[in-house]
Amino acid sequence: MPRYFFDIDDGQTLTPDETGLELDDVEAVRHEAIKALPEIAQDILPENDRREVVVTAKDNAGRRILTARLILTVEY
């Protein structure tokens, strides 16, 4: 089963995934990336009225498979 790595960029810190996950296919990679975004967003507070969190999934060779992005905006 292939291993995929999910690097996280919260706009301040890029956190590379050193462990990865073994997943069946790209659809499973997509599911994991999308599932991770709200969990990450709950752990960070926006310093202003806009915050962006990006998860970049890579294969074992380091090739980008997909990028998932969550943008949090606060409007008054």
SEGU-740967 format. One record per residue (C-alpha): residue number from 1; residue in three letters; x, y, z. Coordinates in nm, 2 decimals. Example, Ala and Ser with C-alpha at 12.3 -4.5 7.8 and 13.67 -1.06 7.14 Angstrom:
BEGIN
1; ALA; 1.23; -0.45; 0.78 $
2; SER; 1.37; -0.11; 0.71 $
% end
This chain:
BEGIN
1; MET; 0.00; 0.00; 0.00 $
2; PRO; 0.15; 0.34; -0.09 $
3; ARG; 0.25; 0.59; 0.18 $
4; TYR; 0.14; 0.96; 0.15 $
5; PHE; 0.27; 1.26; 0.35 $
6; PHE; 0.06; 1.56; 0.45 $
7; ASP; 0.25; 1.88; 0.50 $
8; ILE; 0.07; 2.16; 0.69 $
9; ASP; 0.11; 2.53; 0.64 $
10; ASP; -0.09; 2.75; 0.87 $
11; GLY; 0.04; 3.08; 0.73 $
12; GLN; 0.30; 3.11; 1.00 $
13; THR; 0.46; 2.76; 1.02 $
14; LEU; 0.52; 2.49; 0.76 $
15; THR; 0.51; 2.15; 0.93 $
16; PRO; 0.64; 1.87; 0.71 $
17; ASP; 0.49; 1.52; 0.77 $
18; GLU; 0.78; 1.29; 0.85 $
19; THR; 0.56; 0.98; 0.91 $
20; GLY; 0.29; 0.97; 0.65 $
21; LEU; -0.01; 0.74; 0.62 $
22; GLU; -0.06; 0.42; 0.41 $
23; LEU; -0.37; 0.47; 0.20 $
24; ASP; -0.53; 0.28; -0.08 $
25; ASP; -0.56; 0.56; -0.35 $
26; VAL; -0.58; 0.93; -0.43 $
27; GLU; -0.95; 0.94; -0.32 $
28; ALA; -0.84; 0.83; 0.03 $
29; VAL; -0.57; 1.09; 0.02 $
30; ARG; -0.83; 1.36; -0.07 $
31; HIS; -1.05; 1.24; 0.22 $
32; GLU; -0.77; 1.26; 0.48 $
33; ALA; -0.66; 1.61; 0.36 $
34; ILE; -1.01; 1.75; 0.38 $
35; LYS; -1.07; 1.58; 0.72 $
36; ALA; -0.75; 1.73; 0.86 $
37; LEU; -0.84; 2.09; 0.78 $
38; PRO; -1.11; 2.17; 1.03 $
39; GLU; -0.92; 1.98; 1.30 $
40; ILE; -0.62; 2.21; 1.24 $
41; ALA; -0.83; 2.52; 1.22 $
42; GLN; -0.97; 2.45; 1.56 $
43; ASP; -0.62; 2.45; 1.71 $
44; ILE; -0.52; 2.80; 1.57 $
45; LEU; -0.68; 3.13; 1.63 $
46; PRO; -0.67; 3.39; 1.35 $
47; GLU; -0.45; 3.69; 1.44 $
48; ASN; -0.66; 3.90; 1.21 $
49; ASP; -0.99; 3.86; 1.01 $
50; ARG; -0.84; 3.61; 0.77 $
51; ARG; -0.65; 3.29; 0.82 $
52; GLU; -0.56; 3.02; 0.56 $
53; VAL; -0.46; 2.66; 0.63 $
54; VAL; -0.31; 2.45; 0.36 $
55; VAL; -0.25; 2.07; 0.35 $
56; THR; -0.03; 1.95; 0.07 $
57; ALA; -0.03; 1.57; 0.01 $
58; LYS; 0.28; 1.42; -0.14 $
59; ASP; 0.36; 1.07; -0.25 $
60; ASN; 0.66; 0.86; -0.13 $
61; ALA; 0.88; 1.02; -0.41 $
62; GLY; 0.79; 1.37; -0.28 $
63; ARG; 0.56; 1.46; -0.57 $
64; ARG; 0.26; 1.67; -0.49 $
65; ILE; -0.06; 1.48; -0.52 $
66; LEU; -0.31; 1.74; -0.41 $
67; THR; -0.35; 2.06; -0.21 $
68; ALA; -0.65; 2.13; 0.01 $
69; ARG; -0.71; 2.48; 0.15 $
70; LEU; -0.93; 2.61; 0.42 $
71; ILE; -0.98; 2.99; 0.45 $
72; LEU; -1.13; 3.13; 0.76 $
73; THR; -1.27; 3.49; 0.74 $
74; VAL; -1.43; 3.70; 1.00 $
75; GLU; -1.66; 3.98; 0.88 $
76; TYR; -1.83; 4.24; 1.09 $
% end
